Amino acid sequence: MISALILVIITIFLPPVGVFMIAGCGADLLINILLTILGYFPGHIHAFYLEYVYFSKREQAQQGIVDNRAAPGVYSDNVQTGGSGYGTMPPTY
């Protein structure tokens, strides 16, 4: 898994690449590309918000905390579950 520090450094320079690394190719990536084109800072805000949600949910899952509430404005299941349930693994709701 990619280190949080490396992900933040990548996101500082290219926000859509950071979003792609945690959310994959989907609605979140498209939204981030559009925000980055419209203004560089809105793309950063969106990317760092997705990363915050991702790492927050991942930490909660590691601690055994079950949070079924979906984060607003996040469309990727990988981000919503903190990486749990991505691919063939069942989500840990």
URVENTA-V358257 format. One record per backbone hydrogen bond with DSSP energy under -1.0 kcal/mol. NH is the residue of the N-H (numbers start at 1). CO is the residue of the C=O. If there is no record, write none. Layout:
NH/CO
NH/CO
//
This chain:
7/3
8/4
9/5
10/6
11/7
12/8
13/9
14/10
18/14
19/15
20/16
21/17
22/18
23/19
24/20
30/26
31/27
32/28
33/29
34/30
35/31
36/32
37/33
38/34
39/35
43/39
44/40
45/41
46/42
47/43
48/44
49/45
50/46
51/47
52/48
53/49
54/50
55/51
56/52
57/53
58/54
59/55
60/56
61/57
62/58
63/59
65/60
74/71
80/76
81/77
83/78
//
